[in-house]
Each structure stands twice: as C-alpha cells, then as structure tokens.
Amino acid sequence: MLLATQLERVFILKDSGQEIRLTDPEPKWSVEAVINFYANTYPILTTAKVSTPQIKNDTVEYHFESVMGTKG
C-alpha cells in the first residue's frame, strides 16, 4: 500500500528586492489565513497577490508579491 505524503508549504515574500521565506504557521490554514497571520509583521501583505503554487525540493512554494507601486 502506498502512503501519500503531504508536502510542506513555504511562503516567499518579495519585499524591496529581498526574498523572505516564511514558515507555515498552521498547515490546515488556507493561504488567505496565512497572509492574515503574517500581515501584522509584514503590512505589505495586505495588498499582495499570491502566485500559483510551485513544487520545489519536496515543498510547495507560494510567492507573495506586492502590487503596491507597480504601474498598470
């Protein structure tokens, strides 16, 4: 019998040219709940958009990108 393994989620915030890796505070939470959790520490998340998740190195990466200051 094969057992499914749940991949760890990693959240990456791009802020001022830096990538900040955020750990998953609670795997059962939605991505929106994770954004709300970290928004107190990183206010830029209140206007961030979330990229499509990508699987890398046995983790699922979500990228938070600020939409502030972009033209379009």
Sequence and secondary structure as in RCSB ss.txt:
>XXXX:A:sequence
MLLATQLERVFILKDSGQEIRLTDPEPKWSVEAVINFYANTYPILTTAKVSTPQIKNDTVEYHFESVMGTKG
>XXXX:A:secstr
       EEEEEEEETTEEEEEE S TTS HHHHHHHHHTT GGGGGEEE   EEETTEEEEEEEE TT   
